[in-house]
Amino acid sequence: MNITEAAEEVLVNQLDIARQCIEERDRRIWELQKRVELLEGMLNRLAAQRSGVPAPQPQPDYKGAPRRWAVR
């Protein structure tokens, strides 16, 4: 391996690291945009309500909770 090949390899590695950083940044921006949209929707629903009582929210799934008794 000569100096030219080593320099090219270093540059390729630097470009790969830069690409990964940009992809990570773009993913974080996308996640933040989705959170902002969710919060805006929640604020709009809250502002539209006159009574001040929050709308019912869907219940979380409790799958994975083991049954500890047997039916006889």
MITI-518292 format. One record per residue: residue in three letters; y, z, x of N, C-alpha, C in turn. Coordinates in nm, 2 decimals. Atoms other than C-alpha are relative to their C-alpha. Example, Ala and Ser with C-alpha at 12.3 -4.5 7.8 and 13.67 -1.06 7.14 Angstrom:
2
R kolpa   n.py   n.pz   n.px  ca.py  ca.pz  ca.px   c.py   c.pz   c.px
R   ALA  -0.12   0.00   0.09  -0.45   0.78   1.23   0.12   0.00   0.09
R   SER  -0.11   0.00  -0.09  -0.11   0.71   1.37   0.11   0.08  -0.08
//
This chain:
72
R kolpa   n.py   n.pz   n.px  ca.py  ca.pz  ca.px   c.py   c.pz   c.px
R   MET  -0.12   0.00   0.08   0.00   0.00   0.00   0.12   0.00   0.09
R   ASN  -0.12   0.00  -0.08   0.33  -0.10   0.15   0.11   0.06  -0.08
R   ILE  -0.12  -0.07   0.06   0.68   0.03   0.07   0.04  -0.06  -0.13
R   THR  -0.04   0.07   0.12   0.75  -0.23  -0.19  -0.09   0.04  -0.12
R   GLU   0.09  -0.05   0.11   0.44  -0.14  -0.40   0.02   0.14  -0.04
R   ALA  -0.03  -0.14   0.03   0.52   0.23  -0.37   0.13   0.01  -0.08
R   ALA  -0.12   0.00   0.07   0.87   0.17  -0.48  -0.01  -0.05  -0.15
R   GLU   0.03   0.05   0.14   0.75  -0.03  -0.78  -0.07   0.10  -0.08
R   GLU   0.07  -0.10   0.07   0.51   0.23  -0.87   0.08   0.12  -0.05
R   VAL  -0.10  -0.11   0.03   0.78   0.50  -0.86   0.09  -0.04  -0.12
R   LEU  -0.08   0.05   0.11   1.00   0.29  -1.08  -0.07  -0.02  -0.13
R   VAL   0.09   0.01   0.12   0.72   0.22  -1.33  -0.02   0.14  -0.06
R   ASN   0.02  -0.13   0.05   0.66   0.59  -1.35   0.13   0.06  -0.06
R   GLN  -0.13  -0.05   0.05   1.03   0.67  -1.40   0.03  -0.07  -0.14
R   LEU  -0.02   0.07   0.13   1.05   0.41  -1.68  -0.09   0.06  -0.11
R   ASP   0.09  -0.06   0.10   0.75   0.56  -1.85   0.05   0.13  -0.04
R   ILE  -0.06  -0.14   0.04   0.90   0.91  -1.84   0.12  -0.02  -0.09
R   ALA  -0.12   0.02   0.08   1.23   0.77  -1.97  -0.04  -0.05  -0.14
R   ARG   0.05   0.05   0.14   1.04   0.59  -2.26  -0.05   0.12  -0.08
R   GLN   0.05  -0.12   0.07   0.86   0.91  -2.35   0.11   0.09  -0.05
R   CYS  -0.11  -0.09   0.04   1.18   1.11  -2.35   0.08  -0.06  -0.12
R   ILE  -0.07   0.06   0.11   1.34   0.85  -2.58  -0.08   0.01  -0.13
R   GLU   0.09  -0.01   0.12   1.04   0.85  -2.82   0.01   0.14  -0.05
R   GLU  -0.01  -0.14   0.04   1.05   1.23  -2.83   0.13   0.02  -0.07
R   ARG  -0.13  -0.02   0.06   1.42   1.22  -2.90   0.01  -0.06  -0.14
R   ASP   0.00   0.07   0.12   1.38   0.96  -3.17  -0.08   0.07  -0.11
R   ARG   0.09  -0.07   0.10   1.10   1.16  -3.34   0.08   0.13  -0.05
R   ARG  -0.08  -0.12   0.04   1.32   1.48  -3.34   0.11  -0.04  -0.09
R   ILE  -0.11   0.05   0.09   1.61   1.28  -3.49  -0.06  -0.03  -0.13
R   TRP   0.06   0.03   0.13   1.38   1.15  -3.76  -0.03   0.13  -0.08
R   GLU   0.04  -0.13   0.07   1.25   1.50  -3.84   0.13   0.07  -0.05
R   LEU  -0.13  -0.07   0.04   1.61   1.64  -3.85   0.06  -0.08  -0.12
R   GLN  -0.05   0.08   0.12   1.71   1.35  -4.09  -0.08   0.04  -0.12
R   LYS   0.08  -0.04   0.12   1.42   1.44  -4.32   0.04   0.14  -0.05
R   ARG  -0.04  -0.13   0.04   1.52   1.80  -4.32   0.14   0.00  -0.07
R   VAL  -0.13   0.01   0.07   1.88   1.71  -4.40  -0.01  -0.06  -0.14
R   GLU   0.02   0.06   0.14   1.77   1.49  -4.69  -0.06   0.10  -0.09
R   LEU   0.05  -0.11   0.08   1.56   1.78  -4.82   0.10   0.10  -0.04
R   LEU  -0.10  -0.10   0.03   1.84   2.03  -4.79   0.11  -0.06  -0.09
R   GLU  -0.10   0.07   0.09   2.09   1.78  -4.95  -0.06   0.00  -0.15
R   GLY   0.06   0.00   0.13   1.85   1.74  -5.24   0.00   0.14  -0.07
R   MET   0.00  -0.13   0.05   1.81   2.11  -5.28   0.14   0.05  -0.04
R   LEU  -0.14  -0.03   0.03   2.19   2.16  -5.27   0.05  -0.07  -0.13
R   ASN  -0.04   0.07   0.12   2.24   1.89  -5.53  -0.06   0.05  -0.12
R   ARG   0.07  -0.06   0.11   1.98   2.04  -5.76   0.07   0.13  -0.04
R   LEU  -0.06  -0.13   0.03   2.14   2.38  -5.73   0.14  -0.02  -0.06
R   ALA  -0.13   0.03   0.05   2.49   2.24  -5.79  -0.01  -0.05  -0.14
R   ALA   0.01   0.06   0.14   2.37   2.05  -6.10  -0.04   0.11  -0.10
R   GLN   0.05  -0.10   0.09   2.22   2.37  -6.25   0.12   0.09  -0.04
R   ARG  -0.11  -0.08   0.05   2.46   2.56  -6.47  -0.04   0.15  -0.01
R   SER   0.04  -0.14   0.02   2.25   2.87  -6.52  -0.02   0.08   0.12
R   GLY   0.01  -0.08  -0.12   2.21   2.97  -6.16  -0.15   0.04   0.03
R   VAL   0.14  -0.04  -0.02   1.83   3.01  -6.19  -0.07  -0.12   0.07
R   PRO   0.06   0.11  -0.07   1.64   2.80  -5.94  -0.12  -0.07  -0.07
R   ALA   0.11   0.07   0.07   1.40   2.53  -6.06  -0.13   0.05   0.06
R   PRO   0.13  -0.05  -0.05   1.03   2.62  -6.03  -0.05  -0.09   0.11
R   GLN   0.05   0.07  -0.12   0.88   2.52  -5.70  -0.15  -0.02  -0.01
R   PRO   0.15   0.01   0.00   0.52   2.39  -5.65  -0.06   0.11   0.08
R   GLN   0.07  -0.11  -0.07   0.28   2.66  -5.55  -0.08  -0.06   0.12
R   PRO   0.08   0.05  -0.11   0.12   2.63  -5.21  -0.15   0.01  -0.02
R   ASP   0.15   0.00   0.01  -0.25   2.55  -5.18  -0.05   0.11   0.09
R   TYR   0.06  -0.11  -0.07  -0.45   2.84  -5.07  -0.15  -0.04   0.04
R   LYS   0.13   0.04  -0.05  -0.75   2.64  -4.95  -0.03   0.06   0.13
R   GLY   0.04  -0.06  -0.12  -0.95   2.79  -4.68  -0.02   0.15  -0.01
R   ALA   0.02  -0.14   0.02  -0.95   3.14  -4.82  -0.15   0.02  -0.04
R   PRO   0.14  -0.01   0.03  -1.32   3.24  -4.81  -0.02   0.09  -0.13
R   ARG   0.04  -0.09   0.11  -1.49   3.39  -5.12  -0.09   0.10   0.06
R   ARG   0.07  -0.11  -0.06  -1.62   3.73  -5.04  -0.10   0.07  -0.10
R   TRP   0.09  -0.06   0.10  -1.83   3.79  -5.35  -0.09  -0.11  -0.06
R   ALA   0.09   0.10   0.06  -2.12   3.62  -5.52  -0.01   0.02  -0.15
R   VAL   0.01   0.00   0.15  -2.16   3.54  -5.89  -0.14   0.03  -0.03
R   ARG   0.14  -0.02   0.04  -2.47   3.69  -6.04  -0.03  -0.03  -0.14
//
